[in-house]
């Protein structure tokens, strides 16, 4: 989803944070449409950090952190043996 989405939208790459505009079709349930987007992001290990809705076109903006999580681990806390 990372560079594939960026390429599909005419961008060459994405930075750490990426805002994705999702237009919801009135022909399908919103949760079905959003679940597909969430599943695709999970495959790339992206993490949803924010959502903005209520756009005039009925869409939402999903804000992604595209960096792989470190779960708070840094080299400063390395244990010595």
N, C-alpha and C positions, 0 to 999 in steps of 0.2 A: 504494500500500500504506500510506502514512503515515496520513493522516486517514481513509482508507477503512477500514483495519483498526481504528483507534481508534473510529470511529463504529460499526462492526459490533460492537465489544465494549462499547459503552455509554459510551465516553470521548469527550469533546468535542475533545481535541487531544492531541498528544504533545509532550514536550520534546525536547531534543537526544538523550537516550538513551532507548531504549524496550526493555522486556523483553516478549517475545512467547512465550506458552506454546503449544507445538505438541503436540497429542495425536496419537500415531501409531496408525493403524488396523492391527490384525493382518491385515486382508484384503489389504493392499498392502505392497510392499517399502518399508522405511523410507527408502532413498535416493531413491525416486521421490517420496515425499511431501515430503521435505525439499528436493529440487531445485525443486519448484514454489514453495515458500516463498522460496527463494534467488533464483529468477528474478524473482518479483514484487518483491522488495526491490531487485534490481539496476535495474529500471525506474525506481525512485524515487531511485536513487543512494545507497541506504543501504549502510552497511558493517558487516559482522559483526565484533563485537569480543569476543564470548565466547559460550560454550555451556555449559549445565549439564544433565546427563542423569541417568538413574537415578531418575527420579521414580516414585512408587508407581503412577501410572496408565500408565506406560510412555512418557510424553512427555518432551520436552526444553524448555528455555527458551533462546531465542536472544536475545542482547543486541545491539541495533543502535545504531550512531551514525547519526542521521538528518541530520546537518549535511553539506552538500556539502563535499567535501574541498578544501583549499587547497594541498595538496602542499607544505606548509612555506613558502609564499610569504606575506610580510606587507608592509605598506607601509614598514616600516623598512628594507627592503633594495632599495628602488627605485633603479635606476641613473639617474644624471643624464646627459644628452646633451651 
